[in-house]
Amino acid sequence: MQRLLGILLVLLCFQLTFAQYTDLINSRRPGFSDSPFSVGTDVLQFEGGVFYRNIDDRGTSATSYGTDLMIRYSKFLEKLELNLNTTFQYDDIDFADSFVMADPSLENVSKFGIGRLTIGAKYLVYSPKYTDKSKEVRSWKRKTAYDWKRLIPAVAVYAGVNLPVTKSYIGGNSPAYVEDEFSPRLAIFTQNNFTDKFVFLMNLVMDKVGSDYFENSYILTGTYSVTDKWSIFGEHQGIFKGDGIPNDFQFGGGVAYLFNRNTQFDIAARTISDRDGSTLLLNAGLSWRLDRYKDKFKVVGADGEAVEKQKKEGNFFSRLFGKNKPTKQRKVKKIKARKRKIKKDKPPKKTKAQKRREKEAKKRAKDERKKQKKAAKDYNKNYEPPEKN
């Protein structure tokens, strides 16, 4: 435990600015592993579904129906995400005859309630930047070469608490219900984008730290995008328990469908086995987000460079009573641009001789028209038809 806490402190020393928001929804469903990236500032995301679980453990059978819900939100920091994970379920447990003979109260137990309630926060401490090879036009070899920086994973740390809201069934040699305790939950999340379509997640989790039911687990998840809408995943999980409780090993897979940029549907199946029995788990659900994300912008000056915010000078009292107040930028009145009327070029001025000649030409043309009009009138007046012979 001390070694893992030391790793967490070392990882917190590294910070890189990275935009978490994506145009398409980024959901952890239908797997159990979590991505190191947050949903983005001013984004509220809901991930929920229904599940069916059938447990066969040394003759004891248990059937569970329920729904699980995860709420994710980010507000102040791009790399910080707050989340809540809870489960509502109905359990119907039929204990083995050997346990019923030892304790008649264990014949059959049914229970409905909150199966789990965990509140936590996730923070991205490192994210690699990949080379954009679409801009490479000089060398086909460089454009198609593999980017080896993809082998370096993005890393996030997680810290949360399990709230004591329900009773848990513990199998083994002495099955019984035990009260959940207030306990921490710590984890490290990593993600490798090996290609544009294949993503690999690894989670290292310490759950119920300090309680009698302390667990160490790892989760390995591979996701492949078949098309722009469909993706498939495979997952393996190992849970290591103490106090003689058998370890669990899970294998599962599923399919996810992107309905639109803010909605995703999914379905999955998995089997969990240990030395005493096995468990079948089926689940289906959807993920939806309320997107209020806005791109951050910088104020640019007349020279094209970013303008830094003015720092406050003086102490608290000097700023309070008006001394050493930082100078504020002058407000500039906004004026709407008006359309300009384009003036046509005026023709050059005419000389007196040109004006006289034009006037004489107009007069001659007028006299000619009058003459033609008079000749046509006289012709019509003096016209005599020819005589017939």
C-alpha positions in Angstrom: 0.0 0.0 0.0 2.8 2.4 0.9 4.5 1.7 -2.5 1.3 2.5 -4.4 0.8 5.7 -2.4 4.3 6.7 -3.3 3.6 6.1 -7.0 0.5 8.3 -6.7 2.6 11.2 -5.2 5.2 10.9 -7.9 2.6 11.0 -10.6 1.1 14.1 -9.1 4.3 16.0 -9.7 3.8 15.9 -13.5 1.3 18.1 -15.2 0.5 18.8 -18.8 -2.2 21.0 -20.3 -4.5 18.9 -22.4 -8.1 19.4 -23.6 -10.3 16.7 -22.3 -13.4 17.5 -24.3 -14.2 15.5 -27.4 -16.8 16.1 -30.0 -18.2 12.6 -29.5 -19.3 11.2 -26.2 -16.5 9.3 -24.2 -18.1 6.6 -22.1 -16.6 3.9 -19.8 -19.5 1.6 -20.6 -20.0 -1.3 -21.2 -16.7 -2.2 -19.5 -15.7 -1.9 -15.9 -12.4 0.0 -16.7 -12.2 3.8 -16.6 -10.4 6.1 -19.0 -7.9 8.7 -17.6 -9.6 11.5 -19.5 -12.5 13.5 -18.1 -15.7 14.5 -19.9 -14.6 18.2 -20.3 -15.6 21.3 -18.5 -19.3 22.1 -18.2 -20.3 18.6 -19.3 -22.7 16.5 -17.3 -22.7 12.8 -18.3 -25.0 10.0 -17.3 -24.0 6.3 -17.8 -26.6 3.7 -16.7 -28.2 0.4 -17.6 -29.8 -2.8 -16.3 -28.0 -6.0 -15.4 -28.8 -9.7 -14.6 -26.4 -11.7 -12.5 -26.5 -15.4 -11.6 -24.0 -16.8 -9.0 -23.3 -20.5 -8.4 -20.9 -20.8 -5.4 -20.5 -24.2 -3.7 -24.1 -25.1 -4.0 -25.4 -21.6 -3.0 -27.2 -19.9 -5.9 -28.0 -16.2 -6.0 -29.9 -14.2 -8.7 -29.6 -10.4 -8.9 -31.5 -7.9 -11.0 -30.8 -4.2 -10.9 -29.7 -1.0 -12.5 -26.4 0.8 -12.2 -25.8 4.5 -12.7 -22.7 6.6 -13.0 -22.8 10.4 -13.0 -19.7 12.3 -14.3 -19.2 16.1 -14.1 -16.3 18.6 -14.7 -16.5 22.3 -14.0 -13.4 24.1 -12.7 -10.4 22.3 -14.2 -10.2 20.6 -17.6 -8.3 17.7 -16.2 -10.4 17.1 -13.1 -13.6 15.1 -13.0 -16.0 14.4 -10.2 -18.1 11.2 -10.4 -20.7 9.2 -8.4 -21.2 5.4 -8.9 -24.2 3.6 -7.5 -26.2 0.4 -7.9 -29.8 -0.5 -7.1 -30.4 -4.2 -7.0 -32.7 -7.1 -5.9 -31.0 -10.2 -4.6 -32.6 -13.6 -4.2 -30.1 -16.0 -2.5 -30.8 -19.8 -1.9 -28.1 -21.2 0.4 -26.8 -24.8 0.2 -28.3 -27.5 2.4 -25.1 -27.7 4.5 -25.2 -24.1 5.4 -29.0 -24.2 6.1 -28.4 -27.2 8.6 -25.8 -25.1 10.4 -27.9 -22.0 10.5 -31.7 -22.4 9.7 -31.9 -18.6 9.1 -29.9 -18.9 5.9 -32.6 -21.0 4.1 -33.6 -18.2 1.7 -32.8 -14.5 1.7 -34.2 -11.8 -0.5 -33.1 -8.2 -0.4 -33.6 -5.0 -2.3 -31.6 -1.8 -1.9 -28.5 0.1 -2.8 -25.7 -2.3 -3.7 -22.9 0.3 -3.9 -22.4 4.0 -3.5 -19.0 5.5 -4.3 -18.0 9.1 -4.7 -14.7 10.1 -6.1 -12.5 12.4 -8.2 -10.2 11.7 -11.2 -7.3 13.9 -12.3 -5.2 13.6 -15.5 -1.5 13.9 -14.7 0.0 13.1 -18.0 -1.1 12.9 -21.6 1.2 12.2 -24.6 0.9 14.3 -27.8 1.0 12.3 -31.1 2.4 13.5 -34.3 -0.1 14.7 -37.0 1.2 12.8 -40.0 -1.5 14.1 -42.3 0.6 17.2 -42.7 3.6 15.2 -44.0 3.8 15.6 -47.7 7.5 15.2 -48.5 8.1 11.6 -47.5 5.6 8.8 -47.9 7.8 6.7 -45.5 7.5 9.2 -42.7 3.8 9.6 -43.3 3.1 5.9 -43.0 5.7 5.1 -40.2 4.4 4.1 -36.8 4.4 6.8 -34.1 6.3 5.2 -31.2 5.0 7.8 -28.8 1.8 5.9 -28.8 3.4 3.3 -26.6 3.5 5.9 -23.8 0.2 5.9 -22.0 -1.9 8.7 -20.6 -2.1 8.5 -16.8 -4.7 9.6 -14.3 -5.1 9.1 -10.5 -8.3 8.5 -8.7 -9.4 8.8 -5.1 -12.8 8.1 -3.7 -14.8 6.8 -0.7 -17.2 3.9 -0.4 -20.2 4.9 1.7 -21.8 2.3 4.1 -25.3 2.1 2.6 -26.0 -1.6 2.4 -25.1 -5.2 3.4 -22.9 -7.4 1.3 -23.1 -11.2 0.9 -19.8 -12.9 1.6 -19.4 -16.5 0.4 -16.9 -19.2 1.3 -16.9 -21.6 4.3 -19.3 -19.3 6.3 -21.7 -17.4 4.1 -23.2 -14.4 5.7 -24.2 -10.8 5.3 -21.8 -8.2 6.5 -22.2 -4.4 6.9 -20.3 -2.3 4.5 -17.8 0.1 6.0 -16.7 3.6 5.2 -13.5 2.9 3.2 -11.3 4.7 0.7 -10.9 3.6 -2.9 -7.6 4.5 -4.8 -6.7 3.8 -8.4 -4.4 4.5 -11.4 -5.9 4.7 -14.9 -3.9 4.4 -18.1 -4.8 4.5 -21.8 -2.8 3.8 -24.9 -4.1 4.8 -28.3 -2.0 2.2 -30.3 -3.8 3.2 -33.5 -6.7 5.5 -34.5 -9.1 2.5 -34.0 -7.6 0.4 -31.2 -7.4 1.7 -27.6 -6.0 -0.2 -24.6 -7.0 0.6 -21.0 -5.4 -0.6 -17.8 -6.7 0.1 -14.3 -4.9 -0.7 -11.0 -7.4 -0.5 -8.1 -7.1 -0.6 -4.3 -10.7 -0.9 -3.0 -12.1 -0.9 0.6 -8.7 0.2 1.9 -8.2 -0.5 5.7 -11.3 -2.7 6.0 -11.6 -6.4 6.6 -12.6 -6.9 2.9 -9.7 -5.1 1.3 -9.3 -5.9 -2.4 -6.5 -5.4 -5.0 -7.6 -5.7 -8.6 -6.5 -5.0 -12.2 -8.6 -4.5 -15.3 -7.4 -4.8 -18.9 -9.7 -3.6 -21.7 -9.2 -3.5 -25.4 -11.6 -1.5 -27.6 -11.7 -1.6 -31.5 -13.8 0.7 -33.7 -15.2 -1.3 -36.5 -16.9 1.7 -38.1 -17.7 5.2 -37.2 -20.8 3.9 -35.3 -19.9 0.4 -34.1 -17.2 -0.7 -31.7 -16.4 -3.9 -29.9 -14.4 -4.6 -26.7 -12.8 -7.4 -24.7 -12.0 -7.3 -21.0 -10.2 -9.2 -18.3 -10.2 -8.5 -14.6 -8.5 -10.1 -11.6 -9.6 -9.4 -8.1 -7.4 -10.5 -5.2 -9.0 -10.8 -1.8 -7.9 -11.6 1.7 -9.1 -13.7 4.8 -9.4 -16.9 2.8 -11.9 -15.5 0.3 -11.2 -16.9 -3.2 -9.9 -14.6 -5.9 -12.1 -13.7 -8.9 -11.1 -13.7 -12.5 -13.4 -12.2 -15.1 -13.6 -12.4 -18.9 -16.1 -10.5 -20.9 -16.9 -8.7 -24.2 -19.5 -6.5 -25.7 -20.7 -4.1 -28.4 -21.4 -0.3 -28.4 -23.3 1.7 -30.9 -22.9 5.5 -31.3 -26.5 6.9 -31.9 -25.4 10.5 -32.1 -22.6 12.7 -30.8 -24.1 12.7 -27.3 -25.7 9.3 -27.0 -24.3 5.7 -27.0 -26.1 2.3 -26.6 -24.3 -0.8 -25.4 -24.7 -4.5 -24.5 -22.2 -6.9 -22.8 -21.8 -10.3 -21.3 -19.1 -11.7 -19.0 -18.3 -14.6 -16.7 -16.5 -14.5 -13.4 -14.9 -17.6 -11.9 -13.1 -18.6 -8.8 -12.1 -21.8 -7.1 -15.6 -22.4 -5.6 -17.9 -21.5 -8.5 -18.8 -19.1 -11.3 -20.9 -16.1 -12.1 -22.7 -15.0 -15.3 -23.4 -11.3 -15.8 -25.4 -9.7 -18.6 -25.9 -5.9 -18.9 -27.2 -3.4 -21.3 -27.6 0.4 -21.1 -26.8 3.8 -22.6 -24.7 6.8 -22.0 -25.9 10.4 -22.5 -24.4 13.8 -21.9 -25.6 17.3 -21.4 -23.0 19.3 -23.3 -22.4 23.0 -22.3 -18.7 23.0 -23.2 -17.3 26.3 -24.6 -13.8 26.7 -26.2 -11.5 28.9 -24.2 -10.1 31.9 -26.0 -7.3 34.4 -25.4 -7.5 38.2 -25.8 -5.2 39.2 -28.7 -3.7 42.7 -28.9 -3.0 44.9 -31.9 0.4 43.3 -32.4 -1.2 39.8 -32.7 0.1 38.6 -29.3 -1.9 37.4 -26.4 -2.7 40.0 -23.7 -1.9 38.8 -20.2 -4.3 39.6 -17.4 -3.2 42.4 -15.1 -2.0 41.3 -11.7 -3.3 42.9 -8.6 -0.8 45.1 -6.8 -0.6 46.0 -3.1 -2.2 44.3 -0.2 -5.8 43.6 0.6 -6.5 46.9 2.4 -4.9 49.0 -0.3 -7.1 47.4 -2.9 -10.1 47.7 -0.5 -9.7 51.5 0.1 -8.9 52.4 -3.5 -5.1 52.7 -3.4 -2.9 50.9 -5.9 -5.9 49.8 -7.8 -4.9 48.1 -11.1 -5.6 50.1 -14.1 -8.5 48.9 -16.2 -8.5 48.8 -19.9 -10.4 51.6 -21.5 -13.8 50.5 -22.8 -14.1 51.0 -26.6 -17.5 52.0 -28.0 -18.7 49.5 -30.6 -19.7 51.2 -33.9 -21.4 49.3 -36.7 -19.8 49.7 -40.0 -21.9 51.5 -42.6 -22.0 50.8 -46.3 -20.2 53.4 -48.4 -21.7 54.8 -51.5 -19.3 54.5 -54.4 -19.2 57.8 -56.5 -19.0 57.4 -60.2 -16.3 59.3 -62.0 -17.6 62.5 -63.6 -16.8 63.0 -67.3 -14.3 65.8 -68.2 -15.7 69.3 -68.6 -16.4 70.4 -72.2 -15.0 73.5 -73.8 -17.0 76.4 -75.2 -16.2 75.4 -78.7 -17.4 71.8 -78.1 -20.6 73.1 -76.5 -21.2 75.4 -79.5 -20.6 72.7 -82.1 -22.9 70.3 -80.2 -25.6 73.1 -80.1 -25.3 73.8 -83.8 -25.4 70.0 -84.6 -28.6 69.6 -82.5 -30.1 72.7 -84.3 -29.3 71.3 -87.8 -30.7 67.9 -86.9 -33.9 69.6 -85.6 -34.2 71.7 -88.8 -33.7 68.6 -90.9 -36.5 66.8 -89.1 -38.8 69.7 -89.6 -37.9 69.8 -93.3 -38.6 66.1 -93.8 -41.9 66.4 -91.9 -43.0 69.4 -94.1 -42.0 67.6 -97.3 -44.1 64.5 -96.3 -47.0 66.7 -95.4 -46.9 68.6 -98.8 -46.6 65.3 -100.7 -49.7 63.9 -99.1 -51.6 67.2 -99.7 -50.7 67.5 -103.4 -51.0 63.8 -104.2 -53.1 63.0 -107.3 -53.8 59.4 -108.3 -52.8 58.4 -111.9 -55.5 58.4 -114.6 -56.6 55.2 -116.2 -56.1 54.8 -120.0 
